[in-house]
Every structure is written in structure tokens, then in C-alpha cells.
Amino acid sequence: MNAPAGFQPQDPQFEARTRGSFARQKAMATIGATLAQIGPGLCEIELPFQVVKPGRTLTVARAEVYSRDGRHVASMQQTLMTLPGTPDAPE
């Protein structure tokens, strides 16, 4: 995944701000999400589960947890919501 050619972010601290916002989202740690790549115009998040239904506002995802010996021990299904215009830092 590459950033749009010639794109210049308005905020020169965009990467630190993005990483800080991501770190404050406890749900991301809970589901094992990691930031794979951050650059001008892109942010790639790796998730250890499958997306069932992606959408512009809502995304449905599912995850399965297995023990080291291969037994199924838990299932999760969640709905993630995009909240445009919401501050990403506590006020």
C-alpha cells in the first residue's frame, strides 16, 4: 500500500498523533491489532481476525481464539463504527 503521490500532510506530527490515538484505544490491544504502516495519506492496521462485512461507517468482524493445543476456547464478533469529526484525544 502506497501513499498518494505528492501528498503532504497538514500536520507534520501526524505519525505521532496517529500512534498516540491508536495506543489510547484499548479495544485495539484487546483484539491484537497492530500498526503495520503509517505514512502521508495511509494507515495500515493488521488484525488477527476476519472482516465479515466491511462498510464506510460500520464494519463487522469475527475472531476465534484457540489454545496452544488447538482447542477452540472463545469466539468474538464485533461491530466497529467510524466516527468522523470526533476528536481523537481527550478534551
C-alpha positions in Angstrom: 0.0 0.0 0.0 1.5 3.4 -1.0 0.6 6.9 -0.1 -0.9 9.1 -2.8 1.9 10.7 -4.9 2.8 14.2 -3.7 0.5 14.2 -0.7 1.8 16.4 2.1 0.1 16.2 5.5 -1.2 19.4 7.1 0.0 18.2 10.4 3.8 17.4 10.4 3.2 15.4 13.7 0.6 13.2 12.0 2.5 10.0 12.7 3.0 10.7 16.4 -0.6 11.8 16.7 -1.9 8.6 14.9 0.3 6.3 17.1 -0.9 8.1 20.2 -4.6 7.8 19.2 -4.1 4.2 18.4 -2.4 3.5 21.7 -5.3 5.0 23.6 -7.8 2.7 22.0 -7.8 -0.3 24.5 -10.0 -2.3 22.1 -7.1 -2.4 19.6 -4.8 -4.0 22.1 -7.6 -6.4 23.2 -8.1 -7.7 19.6 -4.4 -7.8 18.9 -4.4 -5.0 16.3 -1.0 -3.5 15.3 0.0 -0.6 13.2 1.8 -2.1 10.2 2.5 1.1 8.3 1.8 4.8 8.7 2.6 7.4 6.0 1.1 10.5 4.4 -2.4 9.6 3.3 -2.4 6.0 4.6 -2.6 3.9 7.8 -2.4 0.1 7.6 -3.7 -1.8 10.6 -3.1 -5.6 10.9 -5.8 -7.6 12.6 -5.7 -11.3 13.6 -9.4 -11.8 12.6 -11.5 -11.8 9.6 -13.7 -9.0 8.4 -17.2 -10.3 7.7 -18.8 -7.2 6.3 -16.7 -4.0 5.6 -18.5 -0.7 5.2 -18.0 3.0 5.2 -19.5 3.5 8.6 -19.9 0.1 10.2 -17.6 -3.0 9.9 -18.5 -6.4 11.3 -15.6 -8.6 12.3 -15.2 -12.0 13.8 -12.3 -13.7 15.7 -11.7 -17.2 17.1 -9.3 -18.0 19.9 -7.6 -21.3 20.2 -5.5 -22.8 23.0 -1.9 -23.9 22.2 -3.1 -27.5 21.8 -5.6 -26.4 19.2 -8.9 -26.4 21.2 -11.4 -23.7 20.4 -11.8 -21.6 23.6 -13.6 -18.4 22.6 -15.3 -16.6 19.8 -15.9 -12.9 19.2 -18.0 -10.9 16.9 -18.0 -7.2 17.0 -19.2 -4.1 15.1 -16.7 -1.3 14.6 -18.1 2.2 13.9 -16.3 5.1 12.2 -17.0 8.4 14.0 -16.0 11.2 11.6 -15.5 14.6 13.2 -14.9 13.1 16.7 -11.7 14.2 18.5 -9.1 11.5 18.8 -7.8 12.9 22.0 -9.5 13.6 25.4 -10.5 17.2 25.7 
